[in-house]
Amino acid sequence: MTGAPLPNGAEMVVMIEHVEHISDNKIKVLQKSSNTNISPKGEDIEQGDKVLEKGTKLKPFHCGILATLGYDKVLVSCQPKIGIIVTGDEIIEPGDKLKEGQIYNSNAYQLINNCRSINIDP
């Protein structure tokens, strides 16, 4: 598993791309170098390191860092603002009479309610 702790006594991690399958219970390792594909604990972030400054505008990679550290929720100072724009000449509002080649605007209503379900007011 990527990022998982190594079992006691393990000296290397061999990627599946560097293994030749011989039989159901036998493989040939094509790469034989100890400490290969092993990242020491704390290599990226050490205990006590400040990961994010107060006031940081969260971007997707920040969320990845927070998830790596086990955070599933963080306090934020304001909710994101969402705008939903549905385009297309074929789209009409529910309740209007459909003409040939038209469809109802279902995506906007689904997206609006998805946002509301996570406390974001679009």
N, CA, C and O atoms as a GROMACS GRO file, in nm:
protein
  488
    1MET      N    1   0.084  -0.119   0.000
    1MET     CA    2   0.000   0.000   0.000
    1MET      C    3   0.088   0.124   0.000
    1MET      O    4   0.183   0.134   0.078
    2THR      N    5   0.057   0.216  -0.084
    2THR     CA    6   0.133   0.340  -0.090
    2THR      C    7   0.116   0.417   0.040
    2THR      O    8   0.005   0.445   0.083
    3GLY      N    9   0.229   0.450   0.102
    3GLY     CA   10   0.227   0.530   0.224
    3GLY      C   11   0.208   0.450   0.351
    3GLY      O   12   0.212   0.507   0.460
    4ALA      N   13   0.187   0.320   0.341
    4ALA     CA   14   0.164   0.239   0.460
    4ALA      C   15   0.296   0.211   0.532
    4ALA      O   16   0.401   0.206   0.469
    5PRO      N   17   0.291   0.191   0.665
    5PRO     CA   18   0.413   0.154   0.738
    5PRO      C   19   0.464   0.018   0.690
    5PRO      O   20   0.386  -0.069   0.651
    6LEU      N   21   0.595   0.003   0.693
    6LEU     CA   22   0.656  -0.125   0.652
    6LEU      C   23   0.647  -0.227   0.765
    6LEU      O   24   0.655  -0.190   0.882
    7PRO      N   25   0.631  -0.353   0.731
    7PRO     CA   26   0.638  -0.456   0.834
    7PRO      C   27   0.779  -0.461   0.893
    7PRO      O   28   0.876  -0.428   0.825
    8ASN      N   29   0.790  -0.502   1.019
    8ASN     CA   30   0.922  -0.514   1.082
    8ASN      C   31   1.012  -0.605   0.998
    8ASN      O   32   0.969  -0.710   0.952
    9GLY      N   33   1.136  -0.563   0.980
    9GLY     CA   34   1.233  -0.641   0.906
    9GLY      C   35   1.236  -0.615   0.756
    9GLY      O   36   1.326  -0.663   0.687
   10ALA      N   37   1.140  -0.541   0.706
   10ALA     CA   38   1.138  -0.512   0.561
   10ALA      C   39   1.250  -0.416   0.526
   10ALA      O   40   1.276  -0.320   0.600
   11GLU      N   41   1.317  -0.441   0.414
   11GLU     CA   42   1.429  -0.358   0.371
   11GLU      C   43   1.400  -0.280   0.244
   11GLU      O   44   1.469  -0.183   0.213
   12MET      N   45   1.298  -0.322   0.169
   12MET     CA   46   1.266  -0.252   0.046
   12MET      C   47   1.122  -0.277   0.006
   12MET      O   48   1.056  -0.370   0.055
   13VAL      N   49   1.075  -0.192  -0.083
   13VAL     CA   50   0.942  -0.207  -0.141
   13VAL      C   51   0.962  -0.222  -0.290
   13VAL      O   52   1.029  -0.140  -0.353
   14VAL      N   53   0.904  -0.326  -0.346
   14VAL     CA   54   0.919  -0.351  -0.489
   14VAL      C   55   0.786  -0.320  -0.557
   14VAL      O   56   0.682  -0.378  -0.524
   15MET      N   57   0.791  -0.228  -0.652
   15MET     CA   58   0.670  -0.196  -0.727
   15MET      C   59   0.634  -0.314  -0.816
   15MET      O   60   0.721  -0.386  -0.865
   16ILE      N   61   0.505  -0.334  -0.835
   16ILE     CA   62   0.459  -0.448  -0.914
   16ILE      C   63   0.514  -0.445  -1.056
   16ILE      O   64   0.529  -0.549  -1.120
   17GLU      N   65   0.544  -0.324  -1.104
   17GLU     CA   66   0.601  -0.310  -1.239
   17GLU      C   67   0.741  -0.370  -1.248
   17GLU      O   68   0.791  -0.396  -1.358
   18HIS      N   69   0.806  -0.393  -1.132
   18HIS     CA   70   0.942  -0.447  -1.129
   18HIS      C   71   0.945  -0.592  -1.082
   18HIS      O   72   1.045  -0.638  -1.026
   19VAL      N   73   0.835  -0.663  -1.105
   19VAL     CA   74   0.824  -0.803  -1.065
   19VAL      C   75   0.779  -0.884  -1.186
   19VAL      O   76   0.691  -0.843  -1.262
   20GLU      N   77   0.840  -1.000  -1.202
   20GLU     CA   78   0.798  -1.092  -1.307
   20GLU      C   79   0.725  -1.209  -1.241
   20GLU      O   80   0.779  -1.273  -1.152
   21HIS      N   81   0.604  -1.236  -1.285
   21HIS     CA   82   0.523  -1.345  -1.230
   21HIS      C   83   0.571  -1.477  -1.288
   21HIS      O   84   0.567  -1.497  -1.409
   22ILE      N   85   0.616  -1.566  -1.203
   22ILE     CA   86   0.665  -1.698  -1.247
   22ILE      C   87   0.553  -1.801  -1.234
   22ILE      O   88   0.522  -1.872  -1.330
   23SER      N   89   0.491  -1.811  -1.116
   23SER     CA   90   0.380  -1.902  -1.092
   23SER      C   91   0.292  -1.842  -0.981
   23SER      O   92   0.317  -1.730  -0.937
   24ASP      N   93   0.190  -1.918  -0.937
   24ASP     CA   94   0.099  -1.865  -0.836
   24ASP      C   95   0.169  -1.828  -0.706
   24ASP      O   96   0.124  -1.737  -0.636
   25ASN      N   97   0.277  -1.896  -0.672
   25ASN     CA   98   0.346  -1.866  -0.546
   25ASN      C   99   0.492  -1.828  -0.565
   25ASN      O  100   0.572  -1.839  -0.472
   26LYS      N  101   0.528  -1.785  -0.687
   26LYS     CA  102   0.668  -1.751  -0.712
   26LYS      C  103   0.676  -1.630  -0.805
   26LYS      O  104   0.608  -1.623  -0.908
   27ILE      N  105   0.762  -1.534  -0.766
   27ILE     CA  106   0.788  -1.417  -0.849
   27ILE      C  107   0.938  -1.397  -0.861
   27ILE      O  108   1.015  -1.448  -0.780
   28LYS      N  109   0.979  -1.323  -0.961
   28LYS     CA  110   1.118  -1.285  -0.977
   28LYS      C  111   1.124  -1.133  -0.961
   28LYS      O  112   1.055  -1.059  -1.032
   29VAL      N  113   1.207  -1.087  -0.867
   29VAL     CA  114   1.223  -0.944  -0.843
   29VAL      C  115   1.327  -0.891  -0.940
   29VAL      O  116   1.441  -0.938  -0.941
   30LEU      N  117   1.289  -0.794  -1.022
   30LEU     CA  118   1.378  -0.739  -1.124
   30LEU      C  119   1.461  -0.623  -1.070
   30LEU      O  120   1.557  -0.581  -1.134
   31GLN      N  121   1.424  -0.572  -0.955
   31GLN     CA  122   1.493  -0.458  -0.894
   31GLN      C  123   1.538  -0.504  -0.756
   31GLN      O  124   1.455  -0.546  -0.676
   32LYS      N  125   1.668  -0.496  -0.727
   32LYS     CA  126   1.717  -0.548  -0.599
   32LYS      C  127   1.808  -0.447  -0.531
   32LYS      O  128   1.930  -0.462  -0.532
   33SER      N  129   1.749  -0.346  -0.473
   33SER     CA  130   1.826  -0.243  -0.403
   33SER      C  131   1.755  -0.211  -0.273
   33SER      O  132   1.638  -0.173  -0.275
   34SER      N  133   1.824  -0.225  -0.159
   34SER     CA  134   1.758  -0.198  -0.032
   34SER      C  135   1.728  -0.049  -0.018
   34SER      O  136   1.792   0.035  -0.081
   35ASN      N  137   1.630  -0.019   0.065
   35ASN     CA  138   1.579   0.117   0.090
   35ASN      C  139   1.518   0.181  -0.035
   35ASN      O  140   1.501   0.302  -0.040
   36THR      N  141   1.485   0.100  -0.134
   36THR     CA  142   1.421   0.152  -0.254
   36THR      C  143   1.272   0.172  -0.228
   36THR      O  144   1.208   0.090  -0.163
   37ASN      N  145   1.218   0.282  -0.278
   37ASN     CA  146   1.076   0.314  -0.267
   37ASN      C  147   1.028   0.326  -0.122
   37ASN      O  148   0.912   0.300  -0.092
   38ILE      N  149   1.118   0.366  -0.034
   38ILE     CA  150   1.084   0.386   0.107
   38ILE      C  151   1.107   0.533   0.141
   38ILE      O  152   1.216   0.586   0.119
   39SER      N  153   1.005   0.596   0.195
   39SER     CA  154   1.018   0.734   0.242
   39SER      C  155   1.019   0.731   0.394
   39SER      O  156   0.926   0.679   0.456
   40PRO      N  157   1.123   0.786   0.455
   40PRO     CA  158   1.129   0.786   0.601
   40PRO      C  159   1.014   0.866   0.662
   40PRO      O  160   0.969   0.965   0.605
   41LYS      N  161   0.968   0.821   0.778
   41LYS     CA  162   0.862   0.891   0.850
   41LYS      C  163   0.907   1.034   0.875
   41LYS      O  164   1.019   1.058   0.920
   42GLY      N  165   0.819   1.129   0.847
   42GLY     CA  166   0.851   1.270   0.869
   42GLY      C  167   0.929   1.333   0.756
   42GLY      O  168   0.973   1.447   0.769
   43GLU      N  169   0.946   1.263   0.645
   43GLU     CA  170   1.023   1.317   0.533
   43GLU      C  171   0.959   1.443   0.476
   43GLU      O  172   1.028   1.540   0.445
   44ASP      N  173   0.827   1.442   0.463
   44ASP     CA  174   0.757   1.558   0.408
   44ASP      C  175   0.720   1.659   0.516
   44ASP      O  176   0.742   1.779   0.499
   45ILE      N  177   0.666   1.610   0.625
   45ILE     CA  178   0.620   1.696   0.734
   45ILE      C  179   0.662   1.632   0.866
   45ILE      O  180   0.633   1.515   0.892
   46GLU      N  181   0.732   1.709   0.948
   46GLU     CA  182   0.773   1.658   1.078
   46GLU      C  183   0.676   1.705   1.186
   46GLU      O  184   0.610   1.807   1.170
   47GLN      N  185   0.669   1.629   1.294
   47GLN     CA  186   0.582   1.667   1.404
   47GLN      C  187   0.620   1.807   1.453
   47GLN      O  188   0.738   1.836   1.474
   48GLY      N  189   0.520   1.891   1.470
   48GLY     CA  190   0.543   2.028   1.515
   48GLY      C  191   0.554   2.128   1.402
   48GLY      O  192   0.549   2.248   1.426
   49ASP      N  193   0.570   2.081   1.277
   49ASP     CA  194   0.576   2.173   1.163
   49ASP      C  195   0.442   2.244   1.146
   49ASP      O  196   0.337   2.183   1.162
   50LYS      N  197   0.447   2.372   1.112
   50LYS     CA  198   0.325   2.445   1.077
   50LYS      C  199   0.295   2.413   0.931
   50LYS      O  200   0.377   2.439   0.843
   51VAL      N  201   0.179   2.358   0.908
   51VAL     CA  202   0.144   2.313   0.773
   51VAL      C  203   0.075   2.424   0.694
   51VAL      O  204   0.104   2.444   0.576
   52LEU      N  205  -0.016   2.496   0.759
   52LEU     CA  206  -0.088   2.605   0.694
   52LEU      C  207  -0.089   2.726   0.786
   52LEU      O  208  -0.108   2.713   0.907
   53GLU      N  209  -0.069   2.842   0.729
   53GLU     CA  210  -0.079   2.967   0.804
   53GLU      C  211  -0.226   3.006   0.819
   53GLU      O  212  -0.307   2.977   0.732
   54LYS      N  213  -0.258   3.070   0.930
   54LYS     CA  214  -0.393   3.123   0.948
   54LYS      C  215  -0.422   3.220   0.834
   54LYS      O  216  -0.338   3.302   0.798
   55GLY      N  217  -0.541   3.208   0.778
   55GLY     CA  218  -0.580   3.297   0.669
   55GLY      C  219  -0.547   3.243   0.531
   55GLY      O  220  -0.575   3.308   0.431
   56THR      N  221  -0.488   3.124   0.524
   56THR     CA  222  -0.456   3.064   0.394
   56THR      C  223  -0.584   3.036   0.317
   56THR      O  224  -0.678   2.978   0.370
   57LYS      N  225  -0.586   3.077   0.192
   57LYS     CA  226  -0.699   3.045   0.105
   57LYS      C  227  -0.681   2.901   0.061
   57LYS      O  228  -0.586   2.868  -0.011
   58LEU      N  229  -0.772   2.814   0.104
   58LEU     CA  230  -0.756   2.671   0.078
   58LEU      C  231  -0.772   2.639  -0.070
   58LEU      O  232  -0.868   2.680  -0.135
   59LYS      N  233  -0.674   2.565  -0.120
   59LYS     CA  234  -0.676   2.516  -0.258
   59LYS      C  235  -0.678   2.363  -0.251
   59LYS      O  236  -0.655   2.306  -0.144
   60PRO      N  237  -0.704   2.297  -0.362
   60PRO     CA  238  -0.714   2.151  -0.358
   60PRO      C  239  -0.594   2.081  -0.294
   60PRO      O  240  -0.613   1.984  -0.219
   61PHE      N  241  -0.472   2.128  -0.320
   61PHE     CA  242  -0.357   2.058  -0.263
   61PHE      C  243  -0.350   2.075  -0.111
   61PHE      O  244  -0.298   1.988  -0.042
   62HIS      N  245  -0.403   2.187  -0.058
   62HIS     CA  246  -0.410   2.203   0.087
   62HIS      C  247  -0.501   2.096   0.148
   62HIS      O  248  -0.470   2.040   0.253
   63CYS      N  249  -0.612   2.070   0.080
   63CYS     CA  250  -0.706   1.968   0.129
   63CYS      C  251  -0.639   1.831   0.129
   63CYS      O  252  -0.663   1.751   0.219
   64GLY      N  253  -0.556   1.804   0.029
   64GLY     CA  254  -0.481   1.678   0.026
   64GLY      C  255  -0.385   1.667   0.143
   64GLY      O  256  -0.373   1.560   0.204
   65ILE      N  257  -0.316   1.776   0.176
   65ILE     CA  258  -0.224   1.776   0.290
   65ILE      C  259  -0.301   1.751   0.419
   65ILE      O  260  -0.260   1.670   0.501
   66LEU      N  261  -0.412   1.820   0.436
   66LEU     CA  262  -0.493   1.803   0.557
   66LEU      C  263  -0.543   1.660   0.569
   66LEU      O  264  -0.543   1.603   0.678
   67ALA      N  265  -0.586   1.600   0.457
   67ALA     CA  266  -0.633   1.461   0.460
   67ALA      C  267  -0.518   1.367   0.494
   67ALA      O  268  -0.538   1.270   0.567
   68THR      N  269  -0.398   1.395   0.442
   68THR     CA  270  -0.280   1.313   0.474
   68THR      C  271  -0.254   1.310   0.624
   68THR      O  272  -0.210   1.209   0.678
   69LEU      N  273  -0.283   1.422   0.690
   69LEU     CA  274  -0.261   1.433   0.834
   69LEU      C  275  -0.380   1.383   0.915
   69LEU      O  276  -0.378   1.388   1.038
   70GLY      N  277  -0.485   1.336   0.847
   70GLY     CA  278  -0.599   1.277   0.916
   70GLY      C  279  -0.713   1.372   0.946
   70GLY      O  280  -0.809   1.334   1.013
   71TYR      N  281  -0.706   1.495   0.897
   71TYR     CA  282  -0.814   1.590   0.922
   71TYR      C  283  -0.928   1.568   0.824
   71TYR      O  284  -0.908   1.566   0.703
   72ASP      N  285  -1.048   1.551   0.878
   72ASP     CA  286  -1.166   1.541   0.791
   72ASP      C  287  -1.248   1.669   0.794
   72ASP      O  288  -1.337   1.687   0.711
   73LYS      N  289  -1.220   1.758   0.890
   73LYS     CA  290  -1.289   1.886   0.900
   73LYS      C  291  -1.190   1.991   0.947
   73LYS      O  292  -1.101   1.962   1.028
   74VAL      N  293  -1.204   2.112   0.897
   74VAL     CA  294  -1.124   2.225   0.944
   74VAL      C  295  -1.214   2.346   0.958
   74VAL      O  296  -1.314   2.359   0.887
   75LEU      N  297  -1.180   2.433   1.050
   75LEU     CA  298  -1.256   2.556   1.067
   75LEU      C  299  -1.213   2.656   0.961
   75LEU      O  300  -1.094   2.675   0.937
   76VAL      N  301  -1.309   2.718   0.898
   76VAL     CA  302  -1.281   2.820   0.798
   76VAL      C  303  -1.350   2.950   0.839
   76VAL      O  304  -1.448   2.948   0.913
   77SER      N  305  -1.298   3.061   0.789
   77SER     CA  306  -1.354   3.190   0.830
   77SER      C  307  -1.474   3.232   0.746
   77SER      O  308  -1.553   3.316   0.790
   78CYS      N  309  -1.488   3.177   0.629
   78CYS     CA  310  -1.607   3.209   0.548
   78CYS      C  311  -1.636   3.093   0.455
   78CYS      O  312  -1.547   3.016   0.419
   79GLN      N  313  -1.761   3.081   0.420
   79GLN     CA  314  -1.801   2.976   0.328
   79GLN      C  315  -1.764   3.015   0.185
   79GLN      O  316  -1.761   3.133   0.152
   80PRO      N  317  -1.735   2.918   0.102
   80PRO     CA  318  -1.708   2.949  -0.038
   80PRO      C  319  -1.834   3.003  -0.106
   80PRO      O  320  -1.946   2.973  -0.066
   81LYS      N  321  -1.813   3.082  -0.208
   81LYS     CA  322  -1.924   3.134  -0.288
   81LYS      C  323  -1.931   3.053  -0.416
   81LYS      O  324  -1.830   3.031  -0.483
   82ILE      N  325  -2.049   3.009  -0.448
   82ILE     CA  326  -2.069   2.923  -0.564
   82ILE      C  327  -2.165   2.992  -0.661
   82ILE      O  328  -2.268   3.045  -0.620
   83GLY      N  329  -2.131   2.990  -0.787
   83GLY     CA  330  -2.221   3.036  -0.892
   83GLY      C  331  -2.248   2.919  -0.985
   83GLY      O  332  -2.155   2.847  -1.023
   84ILE      N  333  -2.371   2.899  -1.021
   84ILE     CA  334  -2.407   2.790  -1.110
   84ILE      C  335  -2.465   2.850  -1.238
   84ILE      O  336  -2.564   2.923  -1.234
   85ILE      N  337  -2.403   2.818  -1.349
   85ILE     CA  338  -2.449   2.867  -1.478
   85ILE      C  339  -2.477   2.746  -1.566
   85ILE      O  340  -2.387   2.665  -1.593
   86VAL      N  341  -2.598   2.734  -1.609
   86VAL     CA  342  -2.637   2.625  -1.698
   86VAL      C  343  -2.661   2.686  -1.835
   86VAL      O  344  -2.739   2.780  -1.850
   87THR      N  345  -2.593   2.632  -1.936
   87THR     CA  346  -2.604   2.690  -2.070
   87THR      C  347  -2.659   2.589  -2.170
   87THR      O  348  -2.652   2.468  -2.148
   88GLY      N  349  -2.711   2.640  -2.275
   88GLY     CA  350  -2.760   2.557  -2.384
   88GLY      C  351  -2.895   2.606  -2.432
   88GLY      O  352  -2.986   2.628  -2.352
   89ASP      N  353  -2.908   2.622  -2.563
   89ASP     CA  354  -3.034   2.667  -2.621
   89ASP      C  355  -3.146   2.566  -2.602
   89ASP      O  356  -3.264   2.601  -2.609
   90GLU      N  357  -3.109   2.441  -2.577
   90GLU     CA  358  -3.210   2.335  -2.565
   90GLU      C  359  -3.269   2.327  -2.425
   90GLU      O  360  -3.366   2.253  -2.403
   91ILE      N  361  -3.214   2.401  -2.330
   91ILE     CA  362  -3.255   2.389  -2.189
   91ILE      C  363  -3.367   2.487  -2.157
   91ILE      O  364  -3.358   2.606  -2.186
   92ILE      N  365  -3.474   2.433  -2.098
   92ILE     CA  366  -3.584   2.518  -2.052
   92ILE      C  367  -3.616   2.484  -1.906
   92ILE      O  368  -3.576   2.378  -1.857
   93GLU      N  369  -3.687   2.572  -1.839
   93GLU     CA  370  -3.720   2.551  -1.698
   93GLU      C  371  -3.833   2.450  -1.682
   93GLU      O  372  -3.925   2.444  -1.763
   94PRO      N  373  -3.825   2.369  -1.574
   94PRO     CA  374  -3.936   2.278  -1.545
   94PRO      C  375  -4.066   2.358  -1.533
   94PRO      O  376  -4.067   2.469  -1.480
   95GLY      N  377  -4.174   2.302  -1.582
   95GLY     CA  378  -4.303   2.371  -1.580
   95GLY      C  379  -4.337   2.431  -1.715
   95GLY      O  380  -4.455   2.444  -1.749
   96ASP      N  381  -4.235   2.467  -1.793
   96ASP     CA  382  -4.259   2.516  -1.929
   96ASP      C  383  -4.290   2.397  -2.019
   96ASP      O  384  -4.252   2.284  -1.988
   97LYS      N  385  -4.358   2.422  -2.129
   97LYS     CA  386  -4.393   2.314  -2.222
   97LYS      C  387  -4.273   2.281  -2.310
   97LYS      O  388  -4.215   2.368  -2.375
   98LEU      N  389  -4.237   2.152  -2.309
   98LEU     CA  390  -4.126   2.105  -2.392
   98LEU      C  391  -4.163   2.110  -2.540
   98LEU      O  392  -4.272   2.071  -2.580
   99LYS      N  393  -4.069   2.159  -2.619
   99LYS     CA  394  -4.081   2.153  -2.764
   99LYS      C  395  -3.976   2.054  -2.813
   99LYS      O  396  -3.887   2.015  -2.737
  100GLU      N  397  -3.986   2.014  -2.937
  100GLU     CA  398  -3.891   1.918  -2.993
  100GLU      C  399  -3.748   1.971  -2.978
  100GLU      O  400  -3.720   2.087  -3.009
  101GLY      N  401  -3.659   1.884  -2.930
  101GLY     CA  402  -3.519   1.921  -2.915
  101GLY      C  403  -3.486   1.992  -2.785
  101GLY      O  404  -3.373   2.035  -2.765
  102GLN      N  405  -3.583   2.005  -2.696
  102GLN     CA  406  -3.559   2.072  -2.568
  102GLN      C  407  -3.554   1.972  -2.454
  102GLN      O  408  -3.609   1.862  -2.462
  103ILE      N  409  -3.485   2.012  -2.346
  103ILE     CA  410  -3.481   1.932  -2.223
  103ILE      C  411  -3.500   2.026  -2.105
  103ILE      O  412  -3.474   2.146  -2.114
  104TYR      N  413  -3.546   1.969  -1.994
  104TYR     CA  414  -3.563   2.050  -1.874
  104TYR      C  415  -3.429   2.073  -1.804
  104TYR      O  416  -3.339   1.989  -1.810
  105ASN      N  417  -3.419   2.186  -1.740
  105ASN     CA  418  -3.300   2.224  -1.665
  105ASN      C  419  -3.296   2.147  -1.533
  105ASN      O  420  -3.336   2.199  -1.429
  106SER      N  421  -3.249   2.025  -1.538
  106SER     CA  422  -3.241   1.942  -1.416
  106SER      C  423  -3.108   1.960  -1.344
  106SER      O  424  -3.102   1.951  -1.222
  107ASN      N  425  -3.001   1.985  -1.420
  107ASN     CA  426  -2.868   1.994  -1.358
  107ASN      C  427  -2.858   2.107  -1.257
  107ASN      O  428  -2.801   2.089  -1.149
  108ALA      N  429  -2.913   2.224  -1.289
  108ALA     CA  430  -2.903   2.338  -1.197
  108ALA      C  431  -2.968   2.305  -1.064
  108ALA      O  432  -2.912   2.334  -0.958
  109TYR      N  433  -3.086   2.244  -1.067
  109TYR     CA  434  -3.157   2.212  -0.943
  109TYR      C  435  -3.082   2.108  -0.861
  109TYR      O  436  -3.078   2.117  -0.738
  110GLN      N  437  -3.022   2.012  -0.927
  110GLN     CA  438  -2.944   1.912  -0.855
  110GLN      C  439  -2.820   1.976  -0.794
  110GLN      O  440  -2.789   1.952  -0.677
  111LEU      N  441  -2.749   2.058  -0.871
  111LEU     CA  442  -2.628   2.123  -0.819
  111LEU      C  443  -2.660   2.218  -0.704
  111LEU      O  444  -2.587   2.221  -0.605
  112ILE      N  445  -2.768   2.295  -0.717
  112ILE     CA  446  -2.808   2.387  -0.609
  112ILE      C  447  -2.833   2.310  -0.480
  112ILE      O  448  -2.787   2.350  -0.373
  113ASN      N  449  -2.905   2.202  -0.491
  113ASN     CA  450  -2.938   2.125  -0.371
  113ASN      C  451  -2.820   2.045  -0.318
  113ASN      O  452  -2.812   2.020  -0.198
  114ASN      N  453  -2.727   2.004  -0.405
  114ASN     CA  454  -2.603   1.943  -0.357
  114ASN      C  455  -2.526   2.044  -0.272
  114ASN      O  456  -2.476   2.009  -0.165
  115CYS      N  457  -2.518   2.167  -0.318
  115CYS     CA  458  -2.449   2.273  -0.242
  115CYS      C  459  -2.518   2.295  -0.108
  115CYS      O  460  -2.452   2.301  -0.004
  116ARG      N  461  -2.649   2.307  -0.109
  116ARG     CA  462  -2.723   2.331   0.015
  116ARG      C  463  -2.706   2.216   0.114
  116ARG      O  464  -2.707   2.237   0.235
  117SER      N  465  -2.691   2.093   0.062
  117SER     CA  466  -2.676   1.977   0.152
  117SER      C  467  -2.546   1.982   0.231
  117SER      O  468  -2.533   1.914   0.332
  118ILE      N  469  -2.451   2.062   0.184
  118ILE     CA  470  -2.325   2.078   0.258
  118ILE      C  471  -2.311   2.222   0.309
  118ILE      O  472  -2.200   2.273   0.328
  119ASN      N  473  -2.426   2.285   0.330
  119ASN     CA  474  -2.434   2.419   0.391
  119ASN      C  475  -2.365   2.528   0.311
  119ASN      O  476  -2.308   2.621   0.368
  120ILE      N  477  -2.370   2.517   0.180
  120ILE     CA  478  -2.320   2.624   0.093
  120ILE      C  479  -2.440   2.680   0.019
  120ILE      O  480  -2.516   2.606  -0.044
  121ASP      N  481  -2.457   2.812   0.026
  121ASP     CA  482  -2.571   2.876  -0.038
  121ASP      C  483  -2.528   2.930  -0.174
  121ASP      O  484  -2.456   3.030  -0.182
  122PRO      N  485  -2.571   2.865  -0.282
  122PRO     CA  486  -2.529   2.912  -0.415
  122PRO      C  487  -2.602   3.039  -0.456
  122PRO      O  488  -2.579   3.091  -0.565
   0.00000   0.00000   0.00000
